[in-house]
Amino acid sequence: MESGLLVAITVAGAILLVLLSYWLIKWRFENRFRQWQAIERDTLEQEREGIRRAAITQSRAVLGGKFVEQLTPYLPQFRYDPTEARFIGSPIDLIVFLGLATGDPREIIIMEIKTGKNCQLTPQERKIRRLIEEGMVRWELIEQATGQTEADSG
């Protein structure tokens, strides 16, 4: 009988040891998992904050660039009469009608203004520059009273 009791106590002890080991391992795993989640949440929040700051900085740069584009004709380094410049904005920034202020237009200058670190033309701007350089520019007049169109190449 003593051996049956000893076996029962040993089995109960083994079951208790297995259960305690299970709960201890489960507790340690859940604790580590919660720590990992907290670290990941912090990392994600830092990344979001960085993205938010970058977006704000980029937005400010774009707005500042647009402001400078419109202000350029009034800056000292602008070589032309500001009254002869017309702001277009997109896809090019300015058209300068050289001599317009004196009533004798002599030349038309299509101008793109770049600010910031990356002062490169976009593919669309490069295409427009190429079209202008190749003479692919023309004059067209629409007469509203008659609805007729007059087009001259030049």
C-alpha positions as CSV (number, residue, x, y, z in Angstrom):
1,M,0.0,0.0,0.0
2,E,2.8,2.3,0.7
3,S,4.1,1.8,-2.8
4,G,0.7,2.7,-4.2
5,L,0.6,5.9,-2.1
6,L,4.2,6.6,-3.2
7,V,3.3,6.2,-6.8
8,A,0.2,8.4,-6.4
9,I,2.2,11.1,-4.7
10,T,4.9,10.9,-7.4
11,V,2.4,11.1,-10.2
12,A,0.6,14.0,-8.4
13,G,4.0,15.7,-7.9
14,A,4.9,15.2,-11.6
15,I,1.5,16.6,-12.7
16,L,1.9,19.5,-10.4
17,L,5.5,20.1,-11.7
18,V,4.3,19.9,-15.3
19,L,1.5,22.4,-14.6
20,L,3.8,24.8,-12.7
21,S,6.3,24.5,-15.6
22,Y,3.5,25.2,-18.1
23,W,2.2,28.3,-16.2
24,L,5.7,29.6,-15.7
25,I,6.7,29.2,-19.4
26,K,3.3,30.6,-20.4
27,W,3.8,33.7,-18.1
28,R,7.4,34.2,-19.3
29,F,6.3,33.9,-23.0
30,E,3.3,36.3,-22.5
31,N,5.6,38.8,-20.7
32,R,8.2,38.7,-23.4
33,F,5.4,39.1,-26.0
34,R,4.0,42.1,-24.3
35,Q,7.5,43.7,-24.1
36,W,8.0,43.0,-27.8
37,Q,4.6,44.5,-28.6
38,A,5.5,47.7,-26.6
39,I,8.8,48.0,-28.4
40,E,7.1,47.5,-31.7
41,R,4.4,50.1,-30.9
42,D,7.1,52.6,-29.9
43,T,9.1,52.0,-33.0
44,L,5.9,52.3,-35.2
45,E,5.0,55.6,-33.5
46,Q,8.5,56.9,-34.0
47,E,8.3,56.0,-37.7
48,R,4.9,57.6,-38.0
49,E,6.2,60.8,-36.3
50,G,9.2,60.8,-38.7
51,I,7.0,60.4,-41.7
52,R,4.7,63.1,-40.4
53,R,7.6,65.5,-39.9
54,A,9.0,64.7,-43.3
55,A,5.6,65.3,-44.9
56,I,5.4,68.7,-43.2
57,T,8.9,69.6,-44.2
58,Q,8.2,68.6,-47.8
59,S,4.9,70.5,-47.8
60,R,6.7,73.6,-46.5
61,A,9.4,73.3,-49.2
62,V,6.8,73.0,-51.9
63,L,4.8,76.0,-50.7
64,G,8.0,78.0,-50.2
65,G,9.1,77.1,-53.8
66,K,5.7,78.2,-55.2
67,F,6.0,81.4,-53.2
68,V,9.5,82.1,-54.6
69,E,8.3,81.3,-58.1
70,Q,5.7,84.0,-57.9
71,L,8.0,86.4,-56.1
72,T,11.0,86.0,-58.5
73,P,10.2,88.8,-60.9
74,Y,10.5,91.2,-57.9
75,L,13.8,89.9,-56.6
76,P,17.1,91.7,-57.4
77,Q,18.6,88.8,-59.5
78,F,15.7,88.9,-62.0
79,R,17.2,90.4,-65.1
80,Y,14.0,91.6,-66.7
81,D,11.3,94.2,-66.1
82,P,8.8,92.5,-63.6
83,T,5.9,94.2,-65.5
84,E,6.8,92.1,-68.5
85,A,6.6,88.8,-66.7
86,R,3.5,86.7,-66.4
87,F,3.2,83.9,-63.9
88,I,1.8,80.7,-65.3
89,G,2.7,78.2,-62.6
90,S,2.3,74.9,-64.4
91,P,3.8,73.3,-66.5
92,I,6.2,76.2,-66.7
93,D,6.5,79.1,-64.2
94,L,6.9,82.4,-66.1
95,I,6.6,83.9,-69.6
96,V,8.5,87.1,-70.0
97,F,7.6,89.4,-72.9
98,L,10.8,91.3,-73.4
99,G,10.0,94.9,-74.5
100,L,6.3,94.7,-73.6
101,A,6.6,97.6,-71.1
102,T,7.9,99.9,-73.8
103,G,5.2,98.8,-76.3
104,D,7.8,97.0,-78.5
105,P,7.9,93.3,-77.7
106,R,11.1,91.8,-79.1
107,E,11.4,88.4,-77.5
108,I,9.4,85.8,-75.6
109,I,11.2,84.0,-72.8
110,I,9.7,80.9,-71.3
111,M,11.2,80.5,-67.8
112,E,11.2,77.7,-65.2
113,I,12.3,78.6,-61.7
114,K,13.9,75.9,-59.4
115,T,14.5,76.3,-55.7
116,G,16.0,73.9,-53.1
117,K,18.5,71.1,-53.3
118,N,17.1,69.2,-56.2
119,C,17.1,71.7,-59.0
120,Q,16.3,69.3,-61.9
121,L,13.6,69.6,-64.6
122,T,10.8,67.1,-64.5
123,P,10.4,64.9,-67.6
124,Q,7.5,67.1,-68.7
125,E,9.5,70.3,-68.3
126,R,12.4,68.7,-70.3
127,K,9.9,67.8,-73.0
128,I,8.6,71.4,-73.1
129,R,12.1,72.8,-73.3
130,R,12.9,70.4,-76.2
131,L,9.7,71.4,-78.0
132,I,10.7,75.1,-77.7
133,E,14.3,74.5,-78.8
134,E,13.0,72.6,-81.8
135,G,10.7,75.5,-82.8
136,M,7.5,73.5,-82.1
137,V,5.7,76.7,-81.0
138,R,3.0,78.6,-82.9
139,W,0.6,81.5,-82.6
140,E,-3.1,80.9,-82.7
141,L,-6.0,83.4,-82.6
142,I,-9.6,82.6,-81.9
143,E,-12.1,85.2,-82.9
144,Q,-15.1,84.8,-80.7
145,A,-17.4,87.0,-82.8
146,T,-17.1,84.8,-85.9
147,G,-15.9,81.5,-84.3
148,Q,-13.1,81.3,-86.8
149,T,-9.5,80.4,-86.0
150,E,-6.4,81.9,-87.4
151,A,-3.2,80.0,-87.0
152,D,0.3,81.1,-88.0
153,S,3.4,78.9,-87.6
154,G,6.5,80.6,-86.3
